[in-house]
Amino acid sequence: MTDCVDPKYNLATEEFLTRSDKFSEPILFLWQNDNTIVVGRNQNTASEINLQTVEQDSVNVIRRNTGGGTVYQDLGNMNFSIIYTDKDNNAVSMFSTMLKPVIDTLNRMGVDAKFSGRNDIVLNDKKISGNAMGKFGDRFLQHGTILFNVNLDKLQKYLTVDKAKILSKNIASIVARVTNINSEVENKIEIKDFWDELIKTYESQSKIENLVISPEDKAQIDKLFKEKYCDPNWTFTKNATFDYVNKTRLEGKGSFEIYMEVQDAIIKGIKIYGDFLGYTGTEQLENKLIGTSYKASEIRKVIESVNIKEIFGENFEVQDILDLLIE
């Protein structure tokens, strides 16, 4: 267990524990992230989240090492990581087996949870836990979330975008019917109580000892944290090559067709068409946008550097153009 709620440091810790060859016994790592979006390894971050809103609300965004979809996490969610060595490579078919202690603990606490599909735990046919797996040599990581009291309004706010505008070759999330455990049960469960009960479940099966992180271990975790997880290229640039197409009409302002080419999170080409009533043309703005990071704050700076009323018309504001170019 850890008291740290920084997703970058928690994922660095998890990666170190998974990759390190000094640990031979299975590891159970329990942790939480505060106000965080976690993107799957194979996903295009730009097509998964509402970039403008996330940036405005200072939401943590981080990419994990495993596949699967994008999730929102806060302190109403618990994360668990099960890390172990499997030289026989049996782990790829062990989702249900590895999740049994989690489900047994929930059942014992009055939650009628069940394993479902490939890698989910459901309650009343609604998803309360999603899981993913990673392999590093003969070391396996299986980790998942459990929703007890997550702010699902924020999940909708940050993850709902018009994905049709971003033409990506990467894997997109499938919106699942999710719920919180405490919305479905009569007797509410505190996360700390579940942590304690889950540990008891494992203790009933085998001897458990607290893992000691040495100063040398911590130094390696700190290095991963700084060099990988604090580097925005890991989260935003990986898989960030896509075409953006937006065809829309702004009432009282005109129709628009926008075509944009983004490579490694940098705008490489853009053309804006429409019947708006500006008189100087769009070329100045388009030329300035080329080479700009596909990030709301950077695109806004470029828009603010030109006279948009001359380009688009007297009734346009900076936010109108930003909304056309980025979600």
Secondary structure, DSSP 4 states (H G I P E B T S, - for coil): ------HHHHHHHHHHHHH-TT--S-EEEEE--SSEEEE-TTS-HHHHS-HHHHHHTT-EEEE-SS-S--EEE-TTEEEEEEEEE-TT--GGG-HHHHHHHHHHHHHHTT---EEETTTEEEETTEEEEEEEEEEETTEEEEEEEEESS--HHHHHHHH---GGGEE-SSPPPPPP-B--HHHH-SS---HHHHHHHHHHHHHTTS---PPP--HHHHHHHHHHIIIIIT-HIIIIITT--EEEEEEEEETTTEEEEEEEEEETTEEEEEEEEE----SS-SHHHHHHHTT-BS-HHHHHHHHHTS-HHHHH-TT--HHHHHHHH--
